[in-house]
Amino acid sequence: QIGGGIAGDFPICVVPMLHQDLGRQGVPLWGYFCQISDSTTSYGSYSGAVPNEKITWGKLGVDTPKFVIESDATIVAPLIFAWVLGW
């Protein structure tokens, strides 16, 4: 998840949407979660909700690896993508 708010959280909302809105059964939860945001994380904060709070929303499982990088995503995301892609 890059950034916070509705735009940052929208892609991860697909899993609960498939479960709750479309009634699909057996849809797996996300297998990995990393959030890059300069928003301060706190419970109840939409932009900076801690990853464990997403468990209660049906987006992540208890055992899902969860990481938070508190920094400017426009700087950090390209660096992470370059490392992952081996550039």
PDB file with SEQRES, HELIX, SHEET and CRYST1 records, atoms N, CA, C and O in Angstrom:
SEQRES   1 A   87  GLN ILE GLY GLY GLY ILE ALA GLY ASP PHE PRO ILE CYS          
SEQRES   2 A   87  VAL VAL PRO MET LEU HIS GLN ASP LEU GLY ARG GLN GLY          
SEQRES   3 A   87  VAL PRO LEU TRP GLY TYR PHE CYS GLN ILE SER ASP SER          
SEQRES   4 A   87  THR THR SER TYR GLY SER TYR SER GLY ALA VAL PRO ASN          
SEQRES   5 A   87  GLU LYS ILE THR TRP GLY LYS LEU GLY VAL ASP THR PRO          
SEQRES   6 A   87  LYS PHE VAL ILE GLU SER ASP ALA THR ILE VAL ALA PRO          
SEQRES   7 A   87  LEU ILE PHE ALA TRP VAL LEU GLY TRP                          
HELIX    1 AA1 GLY A    5  ASP A    9  1                                   5    
HELIX    2 AA2 PRO A   11  CYS A   13  5                                   3    
HELIX    3 AA3 VAL A   14  PRO A   16  1                                   3    
HELIX    4 AA4 MET A   17  ASP A   21  3                                   5    
HELIX    5 AA5 GLU A   53  THR A   56  1                                   4    
HELIX    6 AA6 ALA A   73  LEU A   85  1                                  13    
SHEET    1 AA1 2 PHE A  33  SER A  37  0                                        
SHEET    2 AA1 2 LYS A  66  GLU A  70  1                                        
CRYST1    1.000    1.000    1.000  90.00  90.00  90.00 P 1           1          
ATOM      1  N   GLN A   1       0.851  -1.158   0.000  1.00  0.00           N  
ATOM      2  CA  GLN A   1       0.000   0.000   0.000  1.00  0.00           C  
ATOM      3  C   GLN A   1       0.892   1.214   0.000  1.00  0.00           C  
ATOM      4  O   GLN A   1       1.741   1.368   0.877  1.00  0.00           O  
ATOM      5  N   ILE A   2       0.707   2.070  -0.970  1.00  0.00           N  
ATOM      6  CA  ILE A   2       1.484   3.300  -1.030  1.00  0.00           C  
ATOM      7  C   ILE A   2       0.564   4.459  -0.672  1.00  0.00           C  
ATOM      8  O   ILE A   2      -0.454   4.695  -1.323  1.00  0.00           O  
ATOM      9  N   GLY A   3       0.946   5.171   0.375  1.00  0.00           N  
ATOM     10  CA  GLY A   3       0.129   6.281   0.852  1.00  0.00           C  
ATOM     11  C   GLY A   3      -1.030   5.789   1.694  1.00  0.00           C  
ATOM     12  O   GLY A   3      -1.183   4.593   1.943  1.00  0.00           O  
ATOM     13  N   GLY A   4      -1.819   6.713   2.114  1.00  0.00           N  
ATOM     14  CA  GLY A   4      -2.952   6.373   2.966  1.00  0.00           C  
ATOM     15  C   GLY A   4      -4.254   6.859   2.367  1.00  0.00           C  
ATOM     16  O   GLY A   4      -4.320   7.211   1.189  1.00  0.00           O  
ATOM     17  N   GLY A   5      -5.261   6.872   3.171  1.00  0.00           N  
ATOM     18  CA  GLY A   5      -6.568   7.319   2.724  1.00  0.00           C  
ATOM     19  C   GLY A   5      -7.221   6.312   1.803  1.00  0.00           C  
ATOM     20  O   GLY A   5      -6.758   5.179   1.671  1.00  0.00           O  
ATOM     21  N   ILE A   6      -8.288   6.730   1.176  1.00  0.00           N  
ATOM     22  CA  ILE A   6      -9.060   5.842   0.314  1.00  0.00           C  
ATOM     23  C   ILE A   6      -8.235   5.377  -0.880  1.00  0.00           C  
ATOM     24  O   ILE A   6      -8.281   4.201  -1.240  1.00  0.00           O  
ATOM     25  N   ALA A   7      -7.483   6.282  -1.496  1.00  0.00           N  
ATOM     26  CA  ALA A   7      -6.686   5.901  -2.672  1.00  0.00           C  
ATOM     27  C   ALA A   7      -5.631   4.865  -2.305  1.00  0.00           C  
ATOM     28  O   ALA A   7      -5.410   3.921  -3.063  1.00  0.00           O  
ATOM     29  N   GLY A   8      -4.980   5.021  -1.170  1.00  0.00           N  
ATOM     30  CA  GLY A   8      -3.952   4.077  -0.757  1.00  0.00           C  
ATOM     31  C   GLY A   8      -4.513   2.743  -0.313  1.00  0.00           C  
ATOM     32  O   GLY A   8      -3.878   1.706  -0.505  1.00  0.00           O  
ATOM     33  N   ASP A   9      -5.689   2.759   0.275  1.00  0.00           N  
ATOM     34  CA  ASP A   9      -6.269   1.542   0.847  1.00  0.00           C  
ATOM     35  C   ASP A   9      -7.181   0.796  -0.128  1.00  0.00           C  
ATOM     36  O   ASP A   9      -7.517  -0.364   0.113  1.00  0.00           O  
ATOM     37  N   PHE A  10      -7.583   1.439  -1.218  1.00  0.00           N  
ATOM     38  CA  PHE A  10      -8.569   0.844  -2.112  1.00  0.00           C  
ATOM     39  C   PHE A  10      -8.182  -0.533  -2.644  1.00  0.00           C  
ATOM     40  O   PHE A  10      -9.009  -1.443  -2.594  1.00  0.00           O  
ATOM     41  N   PRO A  11      -6.940  -0.733  -3.160  1.00  0.00           N  
ATOM     42  CA  PRO A  11      -6.619  -2.055  -3.717  1.00  0.00           C  
ATOM     43  C   PRO A  11      -6.752  -3.198  -2.712  1.00  0.00           C  
ATOM     44  O   PRO A  11      -7.168  -4.297  -3.079  1.00  0.00           O  
ATOM     45  N   ILE A  12      -6.405  -2.952  -1.459  1.00  0.00           N  
ATOM     46  CA  ILE A  12      -6.478  -4.018  -0.455  1.00  0.00           C  
ATOM     47  C   ILE A  12      -7.928  -4.305  -0.050  1.00  0.00           C  
ATOM     48  O   ILE A  12      -8.209  -5.327   0.577  1.00  0.00           O  
ATOM     49  N   CYS A  13      -8.840  -3.406  -0.407  1.00  0.00           N  
ATOM     50  CA  CYS A  13     -10.258  -3.602  -0.088  1.00  0.00           C  
ATOM     51  C   CYS A  13     -10.926  -4.640  -0.985  1.00  0.00           C  
ATOM     52  O   CYS A  13     -12.077  -5.008  -0.749  1.00  0.00           O  
ATOM     53  N   VAL A  14     -10.226  -5.113  -2.004  1.00  0.00           N  
ATOM     54  CA  VAL A  14     -10.809  -6.087  -2.931  1.00  0.00           C  
ATOM     55  C   VAL A  14     -11.214  -7.367  -2.216  1.00  0.00           C  
ATOM     56  O   VAL A  14     -12.275  -7.922  -2.499  1.00  0.00           O  
ATOM     57  N   VAL A  15     -10.378  -7.847  -1.287  1.00  0.00           N  
ATOM     58  CA  VAL A  15     -10.670  -9.111  -0.606  1.00  0.00           C  
ATOM     59  C   VAL A  15     -11.973  -9.034   0.192  1.00  0.00           C  
ATOM     60  O   VAL A  15     -12.843  -9.882  -0.006  1.00  0.00           O  
ATOM     61  N   PRO A  16     -12.148  -8.038   1.101  1.00  0.00           N  
ATOM     62  CA  PRO A  16     -13.430  -7.993   1.810  1.00  0.00           C  
ATOM     63  C   PRO A  16     -14.614  -7.717   0.875  1.00  0.00           C  
ATOM     64  O   PRO A  16     -15.731  -8.153   1.153  1.00  0.00           O  
ATOM     65  N   MET A  17     -14.380  -6.996  -0.230  1.00  0.00           N  
ATOM     66  CA  MET A  17     -15.460  -6.741  -1.169  1.00  0.00           C  
ATOM     67  C   MET A  17     -15.933  -8.060  -1.787  1.00  0.00           C  
ATOM     68  O   MET A  17     -17.134  -8.298  -1.917  1.00  0.00           O  
ATOM     69  N   LEU A  18     -14.979  -8.913  -2.166  1.00  0.00           N  
ATOM     70  CA  LEU A  18     -15.362 -10.207  -2.745  1.00  0.00           C  
ATOM     71  C   LEU A  18     -16.105 -11.069  -1.729  1.00  0.00           C  
ATOM     72  O   LEU A  18     -17.068 -11.752  -2.078  1.00  0.00           O  
ATOM     73  N   HIS A  19     -15.657 -11.037  -0.469  1.00  0.00           N  
ATOM     74  CA  HIS A  19     -16.321 -11.822   0.583  1.00  0.00           C  
ATOM     75  C   HIS A  19     -17.692 -11.258   0.919  1.00  0.00           C  
ATOM     76  O   HIS A  19     -18.696 -11.968   0.865  1.00  0.00           O  
ATOM     77  N   GLN A  20     -17.729  -9.982   1.264  1.00  0.00           N  
ATOM     78  CA  GLN A  20     -18.938  -9.385   1.835  1.00  0.00           C  
ATOM     79  C   GLN A  20     -19.938  -8.927   0.781  1.00  0.00           C  
ATOM     80  O   GLN A  20     -21.130  -9.206   0.905  1.00  0.00           O  
ATOM     81  N   ASP A  21     -19.479  -8.233  -0.249  1.00  0.00           N  
ATOM     82  CA  ASP A  21     -20.399  -7.657  -1.232  1.00  0.00           C  
ATOM     83  C   ASP A  21     -20.849  -8.658  -2.287  1.00  0.00           C  
ATOM     84  O   ASP A  21     -22.008  -8.654  -2.701  1.00  0.00           O  
ATOM     85  N   LEU A  22     -19.928  -9.516  -2.723  1.00  0.00           N  
ATOM     86  CA  LEU A  22     -20.277 -10.473  -3.774  1.00  0.00           C  
ATOM     87  C   LEU A  22     -20.578 -11.867  -3.243  1.00  0.00           C  
ATOM     88  O   LEU A  22     -21.004 -12.740  -3.998  1.00  0.00           O  
ATOM     89  N   GLY A  23     -20.355 -12.086  -1.925  1.00  0.00           N  
ATOM     90  CA  GLY A  23     -20.659 -13.367  -1.314  1.00  0.00           C  
ATOM     91  C   GLY A  23     -19.777 -14.509  -1.778  1.00  0.00           C  
ATOM     92  O   GLY A  23     -20.172 -15.671  -1.683  1.00  0.00           O  
ATOM     93  N   ARG A  24     -18.596 -14.203  -2.274  1.00  0.00           N  
ATOM     94  CA  ARG A  24     -17.665 -15.243  -2.725  1.00  0.00           C  
ATOM     95  C   ARG A  24     -17.039 -15.934  -1.526  1.00  0.00           C  
ATOM     96  O   ARG A  24     -16.631 -15.279  -0.567  1.00  0.00           O  
ATOM     97  N   GLN A  25     -16.963 -17.232  -1.578  1.00  0.00           N  
ATOM     98  CA  GLN A  25     -16.352 -18.019  -0.505  1.00  0.00           C  
ATOM     99  C   GLN A  25     -14.980 -18.510  -0.962  1.00  0.00           C  
ATOM    100  O   GLN A  25     -14.764 -18.731  -2.153  1.00  0.00           O  
ATOM    101  N   GLY A  26     -14.056 -18.680  -0.022  1.00  0.00           N  
ATOM    102  CA  GLY A  26     -12.755 -19.247  -0.336  1.00  0.00           C  
ATOM    103  C   GLY A  26     -11.769 -18.290  -0.974  1.00  0.00           C  
ATOM    104  O   GLY A  26     -10.722 -18.725  -1.455  1.00  0.00           O  
ATOM    105  N   VAL A  27     -12.073 -16.995  -0.994  1.00  0.00           N  
ATOM    106  CA  VAL A  27     -11.120 -16.027  -1.538  1.00  0.00           C  
ATOM    107  C   VAL A  27     -10.014 -15.845  -0.506  1.00  0.00           C  
ATOM    108  O   VAL A  27     -10.296 -15.487   0.637  1.00  0.00           O  
ATOM    109  N   PRO A  28      -8.749 -16.087  -0.891  1.00  0.00           N  
ATOM    110  CA  PRO A  28      -7.669 -15.967   0.094  1.00  0.00           C  
ATOM    111  C   PRO A  28      -7.415 -14.513   0.491  1.00  0.00           C  
ATOM    112  O   PRO A  28      -7.601 -13.590  -0.301  1.00  0.00           O  
ATOM    113  N   LEU A  29      -6.986 -14.340   1.734  1.00  0.00           N  
ATOM    114  CA  LEU A  29      -6.588 -13.011   2.186  1.00  0.00           C  
ATOM    115  C   LEU A  29      -5.239 -12.677   1.552  1.00  0.00           C  
ATOM    116  O   LEU A  29      -4.571 -13.552   1.002  1.00  0.00           O  
ATOM    117  N   TRP A  30      -4.845 -11.412   1.631  1.00  0.00           N  
ATOM    118  CA  TRP A  30      -3.554 -11.008   1.097  1.00  0.00           C  
ATOM    119  C   TRP A  30      -2.455 -11.789   1.802  1.00  0.00           C  
ATOM    120  O   TRP A  30      -2.529 -12.005   3.011  1.00  0.00           O  
ATOM    121  N   GLY A  31      -1.441 -12.213   1.065  1.00  0.00           N  
ATOM    122  CA  GLY A  31      -0.366 -13.035   1.619  1.00  0.00           C  
ATOM    123  C   GLY A  31       0.790 -12.234   2.178  1.00  0.00           C  
ATOM    124  O   GLY A  31       1.666 -12.797   2.833  1.00  0.00           O  
ATOM    125  N   TYR A  32       0.814 -10.929   1.935  1.00  0.00           N  
ATOM    126  CA  TYR A  32       1.939 -10.084   2.342  1.00  0.00           C  
ATOM    127  C   TYR A  32       1.436  -8.646   2.368  1.00  0.00           C  
ATOM    128  O   TYR A  32       0.615  -8.269   1.532  1.00  0.00           O  
ATOM    129  N   PHE A  33       1.904  -7.848   3.299  1.00  0.00           N  
ATOM    130  CA  PHE A  33       1.462  -6.458   3.349  1.00  0.00           C  
ATOM    131  C   PHE A  33       2.616  -5.545   3.731  1.00  0.00           C  
ATOM    132  O   PHE A  33       3.317  -5.784   4.714  1.00  0.00           O  
ATOM    133  N   CYS A  34       2.799  -4.510   2.950  1.00  0.00           N  
ATOM    134  CA  CYS A  34       3.770  -3.467   3.260  1.00  0.00           C  
ATOM    135  C   CYS A  34       3.107  -2.124   2.982  1.00  0.00           C  
ATOM    136  O   CYS A  34       2.552  -1.908   1.904  1.00  0.00           O  
ATOM    137  N   GLN A  35       3.167  -1.239   3.944  1.00  0.00           N  
ATOM    138  CA  GLN A  35       2.571   0.086   3.823  1.00  0.00           C  
ATOM    139  C   GLN A  35       3.679   1.129   3.841  1.00  0.00           C  
ATOM    140  O   GLN A  35       4.507   1.150   4.752  1.00  0.00           O  
ATOM    141  N   ILE A  36       3.690   1.997   2.828  1.00  0.00           N  
ATOM    142  CA  ILE A  36       4.637   3.109   2.784  1.00  0.00           C  
ATOM    143  C   ILE A  36       3.821   4.384   2.893  1.00  0.00           C  
ATOM    144  O   ILE A  36       3.034   4.703   2.002  1.00  0.00           O  
ATOM    145  N   SER A  37       4.006   5.110   3.979  1.00  0.00           N  
ATOM    146  CA  SER A  37       3.225   6.323   4.193  1.00  0.00           C  
ATOM    147  C   SER A  37       3.941   7.229   5.180  1.00  0.00           C  
ATOM    148  O   SER A  37       4.658   6.759   6.063  1.00  0.00           O  
ATOM    149  N   ASP A  38       3.743   8.516   5.025  1.00  0.00           N  
ATOM    150  CA  ASP A  38       4.303   9.445   6.007  1.00  0.00           C  
ATOM    151  C   ASP A  38       3.262   9.825   7.057  1.00  0.00           C  
ATOM    152  O   ASP A  38       3.505  10.685   7.904  1.00  0.00           O  
ATOM    153  N   SER A  39       2.107   9.178   6.992  1.00  0.00           N  
ATOM    154  CA  SER A  39       1.070   9.395   7.996  1.00  0.00           C  
ATOM    155  C   SER A  39       1.432   8.641   9.272  1.00  0.00           C  
ATOM    156  O   SER A  39       1.920   7.512   9.218  1.00  0.00           O  
ATOM    157  N   THR A  40       1.193   9.261  10.399  1.00  0.00           N  
ATOM    158  CA  THR A  40       1.451   8.603  11.676  1.00  0.00           C  
ATOM    159  C   THR A  40       0.450   7.471  11.869  1.00  0.00           C  
ATOM    160  O   THR A  40      -0.758   7.674  11.747  1.00  0.00           O  
ATOM    161  N   THR A  41       0.961   6.271  12.172  1.00  0.00           N  
ATOM    162  CA  THR A  41       0.061   5.139  12.366  1.00  0.00           C  
ATOM    163  C   THR A  41      -0.616   5.216  13.725  1.00  0.00           C  
ATOM    164  O   THR A  41       0.005   5.563  14.730  1.00  0.00           O  
ATOM    165  N   SER A  42      -1.896   4.887  13.734  1.00  0.00           N  
ATOM    166  CA  SER A  42      -2.664   4.844  14.976  1.00  0.00           C  
ATOM    167  C   SER A  42      -3.935   4.046  14.734  1.00  0.00           C  
ATOM    168  O   SER A  42      -4.405   3.942  13.601  1.00  0.00           O  
ATOM    169  N   TYR A  43      -4.490   3.483  15.800  1.00  0.00           N  
ATOM    170  CA  TYR A  43      -5.746   2.752  15.684  1.00  0.00           C  
ATOM    171  C   TYR A  43      -6.871   3.721  15.378  1.00  0.00           C  
ATOM    172  O   TYR A  43      -6.957   4.792  15.977  1.00  0.00           O  
ATOM    173  N   GLY A  44      -7.731   3.346  14.448  1.00  0.00           N  
ATOM    174  CA  GLY A  44      -8.870   4.179  14.077  1.00  0.00           C  
ATOM    175  C   GLY A  44      -8.550   5.206  13.017  1.00  0.00           C  
ATOM    176  O   GLY A  44      -9.452   5.896  12.543  1.00  0.00           O  
ATOM    177  N   SER A  45      -7.303   5.328  12.634  1.00  0.00           N  
ATOM    178  CA  SER A  45      -6.907   6.277  11.603  1.00  0.00           C  
ATOM    179  C   SER A  45      -7.029   5.601  10.249  1.00  0.00           C  
ATOM    180  O   SER A  45      -6.444   4.538  10.042  1.00  0.00           O  
ATOM    181  N   TYR A  46      -7.763   6.180   9.339  1.00  0.00           N  
ATOM    182  CA  TYR A  46      -7.920   5.550   8.038  1.00  0.00           C  
ATOM    183  C   TYR A  46      -6.632   5.648   7.234  1.00  0.00           C  
ATOM    184  O   TYR A  46      -6.220   4.675   6.601  1.00  0.00           O  
ATOM    185  N   SER A  47      -5.998   6.804   7.252  1.00  0.00           N  
ATOM    186  CA  SER A  47      -4.783   6.990   6.474  1.00  0.00           C  
ATOM    187  C   SER A  47      -3.606   6.233   7.062  1.00  0.00           C  
ATOM    188  O   SER A  47      -2.761   5.727   6.324  1.00  0.00           O  
ATOM    189  N   GLY A  48      -3.544   6.151   8.370  1.00  0.00           N  
ATOM    190  CA  GLY A  48      -2.396   5.525   9.003  1.00  0.00           C  
ATOM    191  C   GLY A  48      -2.753   4.382   9.916  1.00  0.00           C  
ATOM    192  O   GLY A  48      -2.126   4.198  10.959  1.00  0.00           O  
ATOM    193  N   ALA A  49      -3.757   3.609   9.536  1.00  0.00           N  
ATOM    194  CA  ALA A  49      -4.143   2.468  10.374  1.00  0.00           C  
ATOM    195  C   ALA A  49      -3.002   1.468  10.439  1.00  0.00           C  
ATOM    196  O   ALA A  49      -2.359   1.175   9.431  1.00  0.00           O  
ATOM    197  N   VAL A  50      -2.759   0.951  11.627  1.00  0.00           N  
ATOM    198  CA  VAL A  50      -1.711  -0.062  11.775  1.00  0.00           C  
ATOM    199  C   VAL A  50      -2.155  -1.337  11.055  1.00  0.00           C  
ATOM    200  O   VAL A  50      -3.352  -1.616  10.994  1.00  0.00           O  
ATOM    201  N   PRO A  51      -1.217  -2.116  10.509  1.00  0.00           N  
ATOM    202  CA  PRO A  51      -1.602  -3.321   9.757  1.00  0.00           C  
ATOM    203  C   PRO A  51      -2.481  -4.290  10.544  1.00  0.00           C  
ATOM    204  O   PRO A  51      -3.372  -4.909   9.964  1.00  0.00           O  
ATOM    205  N   ASN A  52      -2.256  -4.436  11.842  1.00  0.00           N  
ATOM    206  CA  ASN A  52      -3.081  -5.366  12.620  1.00  0.00           C  
ATOM    207  C   ASN A  52      -4.555  -4.976  12.612  1.00  0.00           C  
ATOM    208  O   ASN A  52      -5.422  -5.840  12.746  1.00  0.00           O  
ATOM    209  N   GLU A  53      -4.849  -3.692  12.459  1.00  0.00           N  
ATOM    210  CA  GLU A  53      -6.244  -3.260  12.401  1.00  0.00           C  
ATOM    211  C   GLU A  53      -6.919  -3.782  11.127  1.00  0.00           C  
ATOM    212  O   GLU A  53      -8.134  -3.978  11.105  1.00  0.00           O  
ATOM    213  N   LYS A  54      -6.145  -4.004  10.084  1.00  0.00           N  
ATOM    214  CA  LYS A  54      -6.705  -4.512   8.842  1.00  0.00           C  
ATOM    215  C   LYS A  54      -7.176  -5.968   8.979  1.00  0.00           C  
ATOM    216  O   LYS A  54      -7.951  -6.449   8.153  1.00  0.00           O  
ATOM    217  N   ILE A  55      -6.715  -6.654  10.003  1.00  0.00           N  
ATOM    218  CA  ILE A  55      -7.189  -8.018  10.272  1.00  0.00           C  
ATOM    219  C   ILE A  55      -8.675  -7.967  10.604  1.00  0.00           C  
ATOM    220  O   ILE A  55      -9.448  -8.791  10.116  1.00  0.00           O  
ATOM    221  N   THR A  56      -9.077  -7.007  11.426  1.00  0.00           N  
ATOM    222  CA  THR A  56     -10.479  -6.906  11.836  1.00  0.00           C  
ATOM    223  C   THR A  56     -11.378  -6.508  10.676  1.00  0.00           C  
ATOM    224  O   THR A  56     -12.589  -6.723  10.737  1.00  0.00           O  
ATOM    225  N   TRP A  57     -10.817  -5.939   9.632  1.00  0.00           N  
ATOM    226  CA  TRP A  57     -11.605  -5.535   8.467  1.00  0.00           C  
ATOM    227  C   TRP A  57     -11.683  -6.628   7.416  1.00  0.00           C  
ATOM    228  O   TRP A  57     -12.299  -6.443   6.366  1.00  0.00           O  
ATOM    229  N   GLY A  58     -11.051  -7.781   7.698  1.00  0.00           N  
ATOM    230  CA  GLY A  58     -11.093  -8.889   6.752  1.00  0.00           C  
ATOM    231  C   GLY A  58     -10.172  -8.713   5.560  1.00  0.00           C  
ATOM    232  O   GLY A  58     -10.400  -9.308   4.507  1.00  0.00           O  
ATOM    233  N   LYS A  59      -9.125  -7.897   5.713  1.00  0.00           N  
ATOM    234  CA  LYS A  59      -8.189  -7.665   4.611  1.00  0.00           C  
ATOM    235  C   LYS A  59      -6.933  -8.518   4.747  1.00  0.00           C  
ATOM    236  O   LYS A  59      -6.390  -8.987   3.747  1.00  0.00           O  
ATOM    237  N   LEU A  60      -6.471  -8.719   5.974  1.00  0.00           N  
ATOM    238  CA  LEU A  60      -5.255  -9.489   6.239  1.00  0.00           C  
ATOM    239  C   LEU A  60      -5.547 -10.573   7.258  1.00  0.00           C  
ATOM    240  O   LEU A  60      -6.472 -10.455   8.063  1.00  0.00           O  
ATOM    241  N   GLY A  61      -4.747 -11.631   7.215  1.00  0.00           N  
ATOM    242  CA  GLY A  61      -4.862 -12.694   8.197  1.00  0.00           C  
ATOM    243  C   GLY A  61      -3.934 -12.435   9.375  1.00  0.00           C  
ATOM    244  O   GLY A  61      -3.047 -11.585   9.295  1.00  0.00           O  
ATOM    245  N   VAL A  62      -4.131 -13.153  10.449  1.00  0.00           N  
ATOM    246  CA  VAL A  62      -3.310 -13.002  11.648  1.00  0.00           C  
ATOM    247  C   VAL A  62      -1.843 -13.298  11.353  1.00  0.00           C  
ATOM    248  O   VAL A  62      -0.956 -12.649  11.908  1.00  0.00           O  
ATOM    249  N   ASP A  63      -1.584 -14.268  10.488  1.00  0.00           N  
ATOM    250  CA  ASP A  63      -0.213 -14.676  10.192  1.00  0.00           C  
ATOM    251  C   ASP A  63       0.391 -13.990   8.963  1.00  0.00           C  
ATOM    252  O   ASP A  63       1.501 -14.330   8.552  1.00  0.00           O  
ATOM    253  N   THR A  64      -0.320 -13.036   8.379  1.00  0.00           N  
ATOM    254  CA  THR A  64       0.201 -12.326   7.214  1.00  0.00           C  
ATOM    255  C   THR A  64       1.418 -11.495   7.612  1.00  0.00           C  
ATOM    256  O   THR A  64       1.343 -10.729   8.573  1.00  0.00           O  
ATOM    257  N   PRO A  65       2.544 -11.626   6.895  1.00  0.00           N  
ATOM    258  CA  PRO A  65       3.687 -10.752   7.187  1.00  0.00           C  
ATOM    259  C   PRO A  65       3.299  -9.296   6.927  1.00  0.00           C  
ATOM    260  O   PRO A  65       2.779  -8.962   5.863  1.00  0.00           O  
ATOM    261  N   LYS A  66       3.559  -8.441   7.908  1.00  0.00           N  
ATOM    262  CA  LYS A  66       3.127  -7.048   7.829  1.00  0.00           C  
ATOM    263  C   LYS A  66       4.304  -6.118   8.117  1.00  0.00           C  
ATOM    264  O   LYS A  66       5.035  -6.313   9.088  1.00  0.00           O  
ATOM    265  N   PHE A  67       4.483  -5.106   7.263  1.00  0.00           N  
ATOM    266  CA  PHE A  67       5.567  -4.153   7.426  1.00  0.00           C  
ATOM    267  C   PHE A  67       5.052  -2.744   7.207  1.00  0.00           C  
ATOM    268  O   PHE A  67       4.180  -2.516   6.368  1.00  0.00           O  
ATOM    269  N   VAL A  68       5.593  -1.802   7.962  1.00  0.00           N  
ATOM    270  CA  VAL A  68       5.252  -0.389   7.803  1.00  0.00           C  
ATOM    271  C   VAL A  68       6.544   0.385   7.616  1.00  0.00           C  
ATOM    272  O   VAL A  68       7.469   0.274   8.420  1.00  0.00           O  
ATOM    273  N   ILE A  69       6.599   1.167   6.550  1.00  0.00           N  
ATOM    274  CA  ILE A  69       7.731   2.058   6.306  1.00  0.00           C  
ATOM    275  C   ILE A  69       7.189   3.469   6.412  1.00  0.00           C  
ATOM    276  O   ILE A  69       6.421   3.913   5.558  1.00  0.00           O  
ATOM    277  N   GLU A  70       7.590   4.176   7.460  1.00  0.00           N  
ATOM    278  CA  GLU A  70       7.108   5.543   7.662  1.00  0.00           C  
ATOM    279  C   GLU A  70       8.084   6.513   7.017  1.00  0.00           C  
ATOM    280  O   GLU A  70       9.093   6.899   7.607  1.00  0.00           O  
ATOM    281  N   SER A  71       7.757   6.895   5.789  1.00  0.00           N  
ATOM    282  CA  SER A  71       8.609   7.800   5.034  1.00  0.00           C  
ATOM    283  C   SER A  71       7.809   8.320   3.849  1.00  0.00           C  
ATOM    284  O   SER A  71       6.661   7.927   3.638  1.00  0.00           O  
ATOM    285  N   ASP A  72       8.417   9.195   3.090  1.00  0.00           N  
ATOM    286  CA  ASP A  72       7.800   9.737   1.890  1.00  0.00           C  
ATOM    287  C   ASP A  72       7.814   8.669   0.802  1.00  0.00           C  
ATOM    288  O   ASP A  72       8.882   8.222   0.382  1.00  0.00           O  
ATOM    289  N   ALA A  73       6.647   8.263   0.351  1.00  0.00           N  
ATOM    290  CA  ALA A  73       6.539   7.175  -0.618  1.00  0.00           C  
ATOM    291  C   ALA A  73       7.153   7.532  -1.966  1.00  0.00           C  
ATOM    292  O   ALA A  73       7.600   6.639  -2.687  1.00  0.00           O  
ATOM    293  N   THR A  74       7.187   8.813  -2.325  1.00  0.00           N  
ATOM    294  CA  THR A  74       7.761   9.189  -3.624  1.00  0.00           C  
ATOM    295  C   THR A  74       9.268   8.967  -3.656  1.00  0.00           C  
ATOM    296  O   THR A  74       9.856   8.876  -4.734  1.00  0.00           O  
ATOM    297  N   ILE A  75       9.895   8.879  -2.495  1.00  0.00           N  
ATOM    298  CA  ILE A  75      11.332   8.594  -2.416  1.00  0.00           C  
ATOM    299  C   ILE A  75      11.566   7.103  -2.184  1.00  0.00           C  
ATOM    300  O   ILE A  75      12.380   6.482  -2.867  1.00  0.00           O  
ATOM    301  N   VAL A  76      10.851   6.539  -1.221  1.00  0.00           N  
ATOM    302  CA  VAL A  76      11.110   5.159  -0.793  1.00  0.00           C  
ATOM    303  C   VAL A  76      10.607   4.122  -1.796  1.00  0.00           C  
ATOM    304  O   VAL A  76      11.312   3.150  -2.067  1.00  0.00           O  
ATOM    305  N   ALA A  77       9.417   4.300  -2.351  1.00  0.00           N  
ATOM    306  CA  ALA A  77       8.848   3.290  -3.256  1.00  0.00           C  
ATOM    307  C   ALA A  77       9.757   3.009  -4.452  1.00  0.00           C  
ATOM    308  O   ALA A  77      10.008   1.838  -4.739  1.00  0.00           O  
ATOM    309  N   PRO A  78      10.265   4.019  -5.165  1.00  0.00           N  
ATOM    310  CA  PRO A  78      11.158   3.705  -6.292  1.00  0.00           C  
ATOM    311  C   PRO A  78      12.426   2.962  -5.861  1.00  0.00           C  
ATOM    312  O   PRO A  78      12.915   2.098  -6.589  1.00  0.00           O  
ATOM    313  N   LEU A  79      12.954   3.292  -4.692  1.00  0.00           N  
ATOM    314  CA  LEU A  79      14.141   2.594  -4.204  1.00  0.00           C  
ATOM    315  C   LEU A  79      13.838   1.124  -3.926  1.00  0.00           C  
ATOM    316  O   LEU A  79      14.636   0.252  -4.269  1.00  0.00           O  
ATOM    317  N   ILE A  80      12.692   0.843  -3.307  1.00  0.00           N  
ATOM    318  CA  ILE A  80      12.302  -0.541  -3.023  1.00  0.00           C  
ATOM    319  C   ILE A  80      12.035  -1.297  -4.323  1.00  0.00           C  
ATOM    320  O   ILE A  80      12.476  -2.436  -4.481  1.00  0.00           O  
ATOM    321  N   PHE A  81      11.315  -0.670  -5.251  1.00  0.00           N  
ATOM    322  CA  PHE A  81      11.029  -1.330  -6.527  1.00  0.00           C  
ATOM    323  C   PHE A  81      12.323  -1.656  -7.272  1.00  0.00           C  
ATOM    324  O   PHE A  81      12.454  -2.739  -7.842  1.00  0.00           O  
ATOM    325  N   ALA A  82      13.271  -0.731  -7.270  1.00  0.00           N  
ATOM    326  CA  ALA A  82      14.554  -0.968  -7.941  1.00  0.00           C  
ATOM    327  C   ALA A  82      15.295  -2.140  -7.295  1.00  0.00           C  
ATOM    328  O   ALA A  82      15.886  -2.967  -7.989  1.00  0.00           O  
ATOM    329  N   TRP A  83      15.260  -2.204  -5.975  1.00  0.00           N  
ATOM    330  CA  TRP A  83      15.939  -3.309  -5.276  1.00  0.00           C  
ATOM    331  C   TRP A  83      15.268  -4.640  -5.597  1.00  0.00           C  
ATOM    332  O   TRP A  83      15.942  -5.626  -5.894  1.00  0.00           O  
ATOM    333  N   VAL A  84      13.929  -4.663  -5.535  1.00  0.00           N  
ATOM    334  CA  VAL A  84      13.194  -5.906  -5.811  1.00  0.00           C  
ATOM    335  C   VAL A  84      13.444  -6.378  -7.244  1.00  0.00           C  
ATOM    336  O   VAL A  84      13.589  -7.575  -7.494  1.00  0.00           O  
ATOM    337  N   LEU A  85      13.493  -5.433  -8.177  1.00  0.00           N  
ATOM    338  CA  LEU A  85      13.689  -5.783  -9.590  1.00  0.00           C  
ATOM    339  C   LEU A  85      15.157  -5.999  -9.959  1.00  0.00           C  
ATOM    340  O   LEU A  85      15.469  -6.361 -11.094  1.00  0.00           O  
ATOM    341  N   GLY A  86      16.059  -5.774  -8.993  1.00  0.00           N  
ATOM    342  CA  GLY A  86      17.473  -5.996  -9.236  1.00  0.00           C  
ATOM    343  C   GLY A  86      18.134  -4.945 -10.101  1.00  0.00           C  
ATOM    344  O   GLY A  86      19.114  -5.245 -10.782  1.00  0.00           O  
ATOM    345  N   TRP A  87      17.624  -3.711 -10.094  1.00  0.00           N  
ATOM    346  CA  TRP A  87      18.206  -2.632 -10.898  1.00  0.00           C  
ATOM    347  C   TRP A  87      19.370  -2.005 -10.198  1.00  0.00           C  
ATOM    348  O   TRP A  87      19.983  -1.079 -10.728  1.00  0.00           O  
TER     349      TRP A  87                                                      
END                                                                             
